[in-house]
């Protein structure tokens, strides 16, 4: 069971959340963009949100600044979170503009606030589950898209809620977080998304 649940920690690793959010965005907006536009967009997002952080991870791993891709130690989390904040700001300024990708722009803006809050808590010796932060933010975003675009899809949001449970169970089984850290992560991920939801619904 532990091995099965641990799979969810990798599938829904925070590193992959931006690309998952983009997937759902274009799934709901498939008629509004060409295949070429979508392909180019995904290439840019993949480079900035996956390839670049992975390069940083291997650099930090090589220099002994982190010991695993889950980065469980609080001190080890500071550099990646600072770096992640700058990457999100770069995306908001250069790629995901409010004019062309309004809902997605607010998702990343919410993600920036979540990341900064998680970073700030580290300086108070409080750790939040970044996995729960990511999956809860994604769930609220998709919920908002479903309402905003009146898609009427009754399966996606319940599926993501179920994934929240699996991810939380995975983090507990792997002894990566306490229930308190999972709750903090869930709140940090969902509250900024809910706040920005009112600006684009």
C-alpha positions as protocol buffer text, in pm:
chain_id: "A"
residue {
  index: 1
  type: UNK
  ca { x: 0 y: 0 z: 0 }
}
residue {
  index: 2
  type: UNK
  ca { x: 284 y: 238 z: 84 }
}
residue {
  index: 3
  type: UNK
  ca { x: 439 y: 188 z: -260 }
}
residue {
  index: 4
  type: UNK
  ca { x: 105 y: 246 z: -432 }
}
residue {
  index: 5
  type: UNK
  ca { x: 29 y: 563 z: -238 }
}
residue {
  index: 6
  type: UNK
  ca { x: 380 y: 700 z: -293 }
}
residue {
  index: 7
  type: UNK
  ca { x: 305 y: 707 z: -667 }
}
residue {
  index: 8
  type: UNK
  ca { x: 62 y: 994 z: -605 }
}
residue {
  index: 9
  type: UNK
  ca { x: 342 y: 1199 z: -447 }
}
residue {
  index: 10
  type: UNK
  ca { x: 530 y: 1181 z: -776 }
}
residue {
  index: 11
  type: UNK
  ca { x: 235 y: 1220 z: -1016 }
}
residue {
  index: 12
  type: UNK
  ca { x: 114 y: 1527 z: -828 }
}
residue {
  index: 13
  type: UNK
  ca { x: 455 y: 1661 z: -736 }
}
residue {
  index: 14
  type: UNK
  ca { x: 441 y: 2045 z: -716 }
}
residue {
  index: 15
  type: UNK
  ca { x: 686 y: 2056 z: -1005 }
}
residue {
  index: 16
  type: UNK
  ca { x: 415 y: 1927 z: -1239 }
}
residue {
  index: 17
  type: UNK
  ca { x: 124 y: 2138 z: -1113 }
}
residue {
  index: 18
  type: UNK
  ca { x: 181 y: 2434 z: -1352 }
}
residue {
  index: 19
  type: UNK
  ca { x: 171 y: 2207 z: -1657 }
}
residue {
  index: 20
  type: UNK
  ca { x: -135 y: 2027 z: -1518 }
}
residue {
  index: 21
  type: UNK
  ca { x: -313 y: 2360 z: -1470 }
}
residue {
  index: 22
  type: UNK
  ca { x: -227 y: 2456 z: -1828 }
}
residue {
  index: 23
  type: UNK
  ca { x: -361 y: 2122 z: -1949 }
}
residue {
  index: 24
  type: UNK
  ca { x: -699 y: 2183 z: -1786 }
}
residue {
  index: 25
  type: UNK
  ca { x: -706 y: 2542 z: -1908 }
}
residue {
  index: 26
  type: UNK
  ca { x: -659 y: 2441 z: -2272 }
}
residue {
  index: 27
  type: UNK
  ca { x: -889 y: 2143 z: -2229 }
}
residue {
  index: 28
  type: UNK
  ca { x: -1167 y: 2391 z: -2150 }
}
residue {
  index: 29
  type: UNK
  ca { x: -1044 y: 2643 z: -2410 }
}
residue {
  index: 30
  type: UNK
  ca { x: -959 y: 2397 z: -2688 }
}
residue {
  index: 31
  type: UNK
  ca { x: -1161 y: 2589 z: -2948 }
}
residue {
  index: 32
  type: UNK
  ca { x: -997 y: 2925 z: -2872 }
}
residue {
  index: 33
  type: UNK
  ca { x: -638 y: 2841 z: -2969 }
}
residue {
  index: 34
  type: UNK
  ca { x: -462 y: 2671 z: -3257 }
}
residue {
  index: 35
  type: UNK
  ca { x: -258 y: 2355 z: -3213 }
}
residue {
  index: 36
  type: UNK
  ca { x: 57 y: 2554 z: -3288 }
}
residue {
  index: 37
  type: UNK
  ca { x: -24 y: 2811 z: -3019 }
}
residue {
  index: 38
  type: UNK
  ca { x: -90 y: 2540 z: -2762 }
}
residue {
  index: 39
  type: UNK
  ca { x: 225 y: 2346 z: -2853 }
}
residue {
  index: 40
  type: UNK
  ca { x: 445 y: 2656 z: -2829 }
}
residue {
  index: 41
  type: UNK
  ca { x: 287 y: 2752 z: -2498 }
}
residue {
  index: 42
  type: UNK
  ca { x: 341 y: 2407 z: -2346 }
}
residue {
  index: 43
  type: UNK
  ca { x: 702 y: 2406 z: -2462 }
}
residue {
  index: 44
  type: UNK
  ca { x: 767 y: 2739 z: -2291 }
}
residue {
  index: 45
  type: UNK
  ca { x: 591 y: 2634 z: -1970 }
}
residue {
  index: 46
  type: UNK
  ca { x: 775 y: 2300 z: -1962 }
}
residue {
  index: 47
  type: UNK
  ca { x: 1113 y: 2470 z: -1995 }
}
residue {
  index: 48
  type: UNK
  ca { x: 1043 y: 2731 z: -1728 }
}
residue {
  index: 49
  type: UNK
  ca { x: 850 y: 2524 z: -1473 }
}
residue {
  index: 50
  type: UNK
  ca { x: 1003 y: 2177 z: -1512 }
}
residue {
  index: 51
  type: UNK
  ca { x: 1339 y: 2182 z: -1691 }
}
residue {
  index: 52
  type: UNK
  ca { x: 1475 y: 2492 z: -1516 }
}
residue {
  index: 53
  type: UNK
  ca { x: 1380 y: 2386 z: -1160 }
}
residue {
  index: 54
  type: UNK
  ca { x: 1517 y: 2037 z: -1231 }
}
residue {
  index: 55
  type: UNK
  ca { x: 1847 y: 2191 z: -1339 }
}
residue {
  index: 56
  type: UNK
  ca { x: 1852 y: 2391 z: -1014 }
}
residue {
  index: 57
  type: UNK
  ca { x: 1772 y: 2075 z: -817 }
}
residue {
  index: 58
  type: UNK
  ca { x: 2064 y: 1884 z: -966 }
}
residue {
  index: 59
  type: UNK
  ca { x: 2292 y: 2180 z: -898 }
}
residue {
  index: 60
  type: UNK
  ca { x: 2178 y: 2195 z: -536 }
}
residue {
  index: 61
  type: UNK
  ca { x: 2203 y: 1817 z: -505 }
}
residue {
  index: 62
  type: UNK
  ca { x: 2558 y: 1825 z: -644 }
}
residue {
  index: 63
  type: UNK
  ca { x: 2661 y: 2097 z: -400 }
}
residue {
  index: 64
  type: UNK
  ca { x: 2493 y: 1921 z: -107 }
}
residue {
  index: 65
  type: UNK
  ca { x: 2225 y: 2187 z: -53 }
}
residue {
  index: 66
  type: UNK
  ca { x: 1939 y: 1935 z: -88 }
}
residue {
  index: 67
  type: UNK
  ca { x: 1926 y: 1562 z: -24 }
}
residue {
  index: 68
  type: UNK
  ca { x: 1620 y: 1448 z: -221 }
}
residue {
  index: 69
  type: UNK
  ca { x: 1368 y: 1568 z: -476 }
}
residue {
  index: 70
  type: UNK
  ca { x: 1100 y: 1588 z: -203 }
}
residue {
  index: 71
  type: UNK
  ca { x: 1315 y: 1846 z: -13 }
}
residue {
  index: 72
  type: UNK
  ca { x: 1173 y: 1766 z: 330 }
}
residue {
  index: 73
  type: UNK
  ca { x: 1420 y: 1976 z: 531 }
}
residue {
  index: 74
  type: UNK
  ca { x: 1292 y: 2330 z: 602 }
}
residue {
  index: 75
  type: UNK
  ca { x: 1624 y: 2503 z: 541 }
}
residue {
  index: 76
  type: UNK
  ca { x: 1668 y: 2322 z: 211 }
}
residue {
  index: 77
  type: UNK
  ca { x: 1331 y: 2452 z: 89 }
}
residue {
  index: 78
  type: UNK
  ca { x: 1419 y: 2821 z: 101 }
}
residue {
  index: 79
  type: UNK
  ca { x: 1632 y: 2845 z: -215 }
}
residue {
  index: 80
  type: UNK
  ca { x: 1390 y: 2641 z: -435 }
}
residue {
  index: 81
  type: UNK
  ca { x: 1090 y: 2846 z: -315 }
}
residue {
  index: 82
  type: UNK
  ca { x: 1268 y: 3176 z: -378 }
}
residue {
  index: 83
  type: UNK
  ca { x: 1371 y: 3051 z: -723 }
}
residue {
  index: 84
  type: UNK
  ca { x: 1017 y: 2931 z: -791 }
}
residue {
  index: 85
  type: UNK
  ca { x: 877 y: 3273 z: -702 }
}
residue {
  index: 86
  type: UNK
  ca { x: 1104 y: 3441 z: -955 }
}
residue {
  index: 87
  type: UNK
  ca { x: 1004 y: 3188 z: -1224 }
}
residue {
  index: 88
  type: UNK
  ca { x: 634 y: 3255 z: -1162 }
}
residue {
  index: 89
  type: UNK
  ca { x: 693 y: 3630 z: -1183 }
}
residue {
  index: 90
  type: UNK
  ca { x: 878 y: 3574 z: -1512 }
}
residue {
  index: 91
  type: UNK
  ca { x: 585 y: 3373 z: -1648 }
}
residue {
  index: 92
  type: UNK
  ca { x: 332 y: 3636 z: -1542 }
}
residue {
  index: 93
  type: UNK
  ca { x: 529 y: 3916 z: -1705 }
}
residue {
  index: 94
  type: UNK
  ca { x: 642 y: 3747 z: -2026 }
}
residue {
  index: 95
  type: UNK
  ca { x: 417 y: 3451 z: -2111 }
}
residue {
  index: 96
  type: UNK
  ca { x: 90 y: 3426 z: -1921 }
}
residue {
  index: 97
  type: UNK
  ca { x: -54 y: 3770 z: -1974 }
}
residue {
  index: 98
  type: UNK
  ca { x: -389 y: 3882 z: -1836 }
}
residue {
  index: 99
  type: UNK
  ca { x: -498 y: 3981 z: -2188 }
}
residue {
  index: 100
  type: UNK
  ca { x: -447 y: 3642 z: -2356 }
}
residue {
  index: 101
  type: UNK
  ca { x: -478 y: 3391 z: -2070 }
}
residue {
  index: 102
  type: UNK
  ca { x: -694 y: 3562 z: -1803 }
}
residue {
  index: 103
  type: UNK
  ca { x: -795 y: 3263 z: -1589 }
}
residue {
  index: 104
  type: UNK
  ca { x: -450 y: 3108 z: -1608 }
}
residue {
  index: 105
  type: UNK
  ca { x: -292 y: 3442 z: -1520 }
}
residue {
  index: 106
  type: UNK
  ca { x: -487 y: 3453 z: -1195 }
}
residue {
  index: 107
  type: UNK
  ca { x: -400 y: 3090 z: -1119 }
}
residue {
  index: 108
  type: UNK
  ca { x: -29 y: 3168 z: -1139 }
}
residue {
  index: 109
  type: UNK
  ca { x: -80 y: 3489 z: -944 }
}
residue {
  index: 110
  type: UNK
  ca { x: -244 y: 3284 z: -670 }
}
residue {
  index: 111
  type: UNK
  ca { x: 39 y: 3032 z: -694 }
}
residue {
  index: 112
  type: UNK
  ca { x: 287 y: 3314 z: -641 }
}
residue {
  index: 113
  type: UNK
  ca { x: 114 y: 3423 z: -322 }
}
residue {
  index: 114
  type: UNK
  ca { x: 95 y: 3062 z: -200 }
}
residue {
  index: 115
  type: UNK
  ca { x: 467 y: 3016 z: -266 }
}
residue {
  index: 116
  type: UNK
  ca { x: 557 y: 3339 z: -86 }
}
residue {
  index: 117
  type: UNK
  ca { x: 341 y: 3246 z: 213 }
}
residue {
  index: 118
  type: UNK
  ca { x: 502 y: 2901 z: 231 }
}
residue {
  index: 119
  type: UNK
  ca { x: 844 y: 3066 z: 212 }
}
residue {
  index: 120
  type: UNK
  ca { x: 754 y: 3313 z: 485 }
}
residue {
  index: 121
  type: UNK
  ca { x: 637 y: 3035 z: 715 }
}
residue {
  index: 122
  type: UNK
  ca { x: 978 y: 2867 z: 686 }
}
residue {
  index: 123
  type: UNK
  ca { x: 1130 y: 3164 z: 866 }
}
residue {
  index: 124
  type: UNK
  ca { x: 891 y: 3098 z: 1155 }
}
residue {
  index: 125
  type: UNK
  ca { x: 1000 y: 2732 z: 1161 }
}
residue {
  index: 126
  type: UNK
  ca { x: 667 y: 2621 z: 1018 }
}
residue {
  index: 127
  type: UNK
  ca { x: 657 y: 2377 z: 730 }
}
residue {
  index: 128
  type: UNK
  ca { x: 366 y: 2342 z: 490 }
}
residue {
  index: 129
  type: UNK
  ca { x: 304 y: 2049 z: 261 }
}
residue {
  index: 130
  type: UNK
  ca { x: 388 y: 2177 z: -86 }
}
residue {
  index: 131
  type: UNK
  ca { x: 213 y: 1874 z: -235 }
}
residue {
  index: 132
  type: UNK
  ca { x: -114 y: 1972 z: -65 }
}
residue {
  index: 133
  type: UNK
  ca { x: -57 y: 2335 z: -155 }
}
residue {
  index: 134
  type: UNK
  ca { x: -23 y: 2241 z: -521 }
}
residue {
  index: 135
  type: UNK
  ca { x: -308 y: 1991 z: -553 }
}
residue {
  index: 136
  type: UNK
  ca { x: -555 y: 2209 z: -358 }
}
residue {
  index: 137
  type: UNK
  ca { x: -469 y: 2513 z: -572 }
}
residue {
  index: 138
  type: UNK
  ca { x: -520 y: 2305 z: -888 }
}
residue {
  index: 139
  type: UNK
  ca { x: -855 y: 2175 z: -758 }
}
residue {
  index: 140
  type: UNK
  ca { x: -992 y: 2524 z: -684 }
}
residue {
  index: 141
  type: UNK
  ca { x: -870 y: 2649 z: -1022 }
}
residue {
  index: 142
  type: UNK
  ca { x: -1041 y: 2368 z: -1215 }
}
residue {
  index: 143
  type: UNK
  ca { x: -1355 y: 2415 z: -1005 }
}
residue {
  index: 144
  type: UNK
  ca { x: -1354 y: 2782 z: -1105 }
}
residue {
  index: 145
  type: UNK
  ca { x: -1301 y: 2702 z: -1472 }
}
residue {
  index: 146
  type: UNK
  ca { x: -1590 y: 2458 z: -1465 }
}
residue {
  index: 147
  type: UNK
  ca { x: -1823 y: 2726 z: -1329 }
}
residue {
  index: 148
  type: UNK
  ca { x: -1687 y: 3017 z: -1532 }
}
residue {
  index: 149
  type: UNK
  ca { x: -1709 y: 2841 z: -1866 }
}
residue {
  index: 150
  type: UNK
  ca { x: -2027 y: 2651 z: -1772 }
}
residue {
  index: 151
  type: UNK
  ca { x: -1878 y: 2324 z: -1887 }
}
residue {
  index: 152
  type: UNK
  ca { x: -2102 y: 2116 z: -1661 }
}
residue {
  index: 153
  type: UNK
  ca { x: -1834 y: 1852 z: -1618 }
}
residue {
  index: 154
  type: UNK
  ca { x: -1936 y: 1666 z: -1303 }
}
residue {
  index: 155
  type: UNK
  ca { x: -1638 y: 1429 z: -1295 }
}
residue {
  index: 156
  type: UNK
  ca { x: -1320 y: 1637 z: -1300 }
}
residue {
  index: 157
  type: UNK
  ca { x: -1362 y: 1823 z: -970 }
}
residue {
  index: 158
  type: UNK
  ca { x: -1468 y: 1511 z: -770 }
}
residue {
  index: 159
  type: UNK
  ca { x: -1170 y: 1331 z: -926 }
}
residue {
  index: 160
  type: UNK
  ca { x: -933 y: 1606 z: -810 }
}
residue {
  index: 161
  type: UNK
  ca { x: -1090 y: 1606 z: -464 }
}
residue {
  index: 162
  type: UNK
  ca { x: -1023 y: 1232 z: -450 }
}
residue {
  index: 163
  type: UNK
  ca { x: -665 y: 1301 z: -558 }
}
residue {
  index: 164
  type: UNK
  ca { x: -634 y: 1547 z: -268 }
}
residue {
  index: 165
  type: UNK
  ca { x: -714 y: 1259 z: -36 }
}
residue {
  index: 166
  type: UNK
  ca { x: -467 y: 1025 z: -204 }
}
residue {
  index: 167
  type: UNK
  ca { x: -190 y: 1284 z: -198 }
}
residue {
  index: 168
  type: UNK
  ca { x: -252 y: 1359 z: 171 }
}
residue {
  index: 169
  type: UNK
  ca { x: -252 y: 987 z: 252 }
}
residue {
  index: 170
  type: UNK
  ca { x: 66 y: 945 z: 50 }
}
residue {
  index: 171
  type: UNK
  ca { x: 247 y: 1217 z: 244 }
}
residue {
  index: 172
  type: UNK
  ca { x: 135 y: 1065 z: 575 }
}
residue {
  index: 173
  type: UNK
  ca { x: 232 y: 710 z: 480 }
}
residue {
  index: 174
  type: UNK
  ca { x: 572 y: 830 z: 360 }
}
residue {
  index: 175
  type: UNK
  ca { x: 608 y: 1016 z: 693 }
}
residue {
  index: 176
  type: UNK
  ca { x: 690 y: 1333 z: 499 }
}
residue {
  index: 177
  type: UNK
  ca { x: 439 y: 1551 z: 685 }
}
residue {
  index: 178
  type: UNK
  ca { x: 222 y: 1573 z: 992 }
}
residue {
  index: 179
  type: UNK
  ca { x: -156 y: 1628 z: 962 }
}
residue {
  index: 180
  type: UNK
  ca { x: -99 y: 1990 z: 1070 }
}
residue {
  index: 181
  type: UNK
  ca { x: 147 y: 2049 z: 784 }
}
residue {
  index: 182
  type: UNK
  ca { x: -100 y: 1897 z: 538 }
}
residue {
  index: 183
  type: UNK
  ca { x: -377 y: 2130 z: 657 }
}
residue {
  index: 184
  type: UNK
  ca { x: -147 y: 2433 z: 636 }
}
residue {
  index: 185
  type: UNK
  ca { x: -53 y: 2334 z: 281 }
}
residue {
  index: 186
  type: UNK
  ca { x: -417 y: 2289 z: 183 }
}
residue {
  index: 187
  type: UNK
  ca { x: -506 y: 2634 z: 319 }
}
residue {
  index: 188
  type: UNK
  ca { x: -206 y: 2803 z: 157 }
}
residue {
  index: 189
  type: UNK
  ca { x: -296 y: 2653 z: -178 }
}
residue {
  index: 190
  type: UNK
  ca { x: -671 y: 2703 z: -177 }
}
residue {
  index: 191
  type: UNK
  ca { x: -724 y: 3042 z: -8 }
}
residue {
  index: 192
  type: UNK
  ca { x: -529 y: 3256 z: -262 }
}
residue {
  index: 193
  type: UNK
  ca { x: -703 y: 3073 z: -547 }
}
residue {
  index: 194
  type: UNK
  ca { x: -1044 y: 3132 z: -388 }
}
residue {
  index: 195
  type: UNK
  ca { x: -959 y: 3499 z: -335 }
}
residue {
  index: 196
  type: UNK
  ca { x: -863 y: 3551 z: -699 }
}
residue {
  index: 197
  type: UNK
  ca { x: -1157 y: 3341 z: -813 }
}
residue {
  index: 198
  type: UNK
  ca { x: -1386 y: 3635 z: -740 }
}
residue {
  index: 199
  type: UNK
  ca { x: -1187 y: 3850 z: -986 }
}
residue {
  index: 200
  type: UNK
  ca { x: -1241 y: 3629 z: -1289 }
}
residue {
  index: 201
  type: UNK
  ca { x: -1558 y: 3431 z: -1229 }
}
